[in-house]
Amino acid sequence: MSGDVDLRVVDDPAEDAAQLIAEAAGAGGNIGLSGGSGPRAAYERAGVLRPDWSSVDLWWVDERCVPPADGQSNYRMVRESLLDGLARPPHVHRVQTELDPEQAADDYDRALAGVTLDLAVMGIGPDGHTASLFPNAPTLGVTTRRACSAEAGMEPFVARVTMTRPVLNSSRTMLYLVTGEQKAEAVKRAFAEPPSPATPASLVRGDRTIALLDAAAAAYVSVG
């Protein structure tokens, strides 16, 4: 894990993120995507820029344990914003949320054996969480698994399955996409203060880490 972060404040973080995601899809390999509302526009644009994802193995950084058609499903969001529009889809590794959370986590842990993410697309919550690694949660200390079940530290309060820090920190490139003034304090704690379990995003870095921020999210950090 590298401590250096390439902080970039841009007018349209989703557009810059889409370019980087599309480039990674063109190169092929393992890509991990996050859910939530933040990256939807980036995924939509990445699919237009690169409609052939056939050389990609697609993973989910974390998932909510709801049916795949549920409105809270990260899989559903990625399917609607990206997968349904691709000319040639990737090899999809969906978390089997039909199972008990512990069983789903066990199966995902086995599926991730030997996998190194070439790109991990991450977000940051207002509380400083990333993936489903919440502040001061026991999951932050899990080092013997690639995926584990997790309790939600914020709404929606449903069980989760998340990649663990060792898997995320081994990513070749980690891309944080963060927008909005409600994230500004968490951005400061993640990128401008000492790492702390109180801010999980401060503990999660790839070999190369890029943070794309809009001006509101970057209000409390110095860039350049």
SULGI-V369222 format. One record per backbone hydrogen bond with DSSP energy under -0.5 kcal/mol. NH is the residue of the N-H (numbers start at 1). CO is the residue of the C=O. If there is no record, write none. Layout:
# SULGI-V369222
nh = (NH	NH)
co = (CO	CO)
This chain:
# SULGI-V369222
nh = (2	6	7	8	10	10	15	16	17	18	19	20	21	22	23	24	25	26	27	28	29	31	31	32	33	40	43	44	45	46	47	48	49	50	53	53	56	57	58	58	59	61	61	62	63	65	66	70	73	77	78	79	80	81	82	83	84	85	86	86	87	88	91	92	93	94	97	99	104	105	106	107	108	109	110	111	112	113	115	118	119	120	121	122	122	125	128	130	133	134	136	137	140	141	142	143	148	150	158	160	161	162	163	164	166	168	169	170	170	171	172	174	175	176	176	177	178	178	183	184	187	188	189	190	191	192	196	199	201	202	203	204	205	207	208	210	211	212	212	213	213	214	218	219	221	223)
co = (206	209	5	211	8	213	12	12	13	14	15	16	17	18	19	20	21	22	23	24	55	29	57	119	59	37	39	40	41	42	43	44	45	46	51	88	53	29	56	91	31	33	59	33	161	159	64	67	70	73	74	75	76	77	78	78	79	82	82	83	51	51	56	90	58	92	95	96	100	101	102	103	104	105	106	107	108	110	112	30	30	173	32	120	175	129	125	133	130	132	197	134	137	138	139	141	162	160	156	150	63	148	61	146	142	164	165	166	167	168	117	208	120	174	210	122	176	212	180	181	183	184	185	186	187	188	199	196	128	199	200	201	203	171	172	174	6	176	210	8	211	178	214	216	218	221)
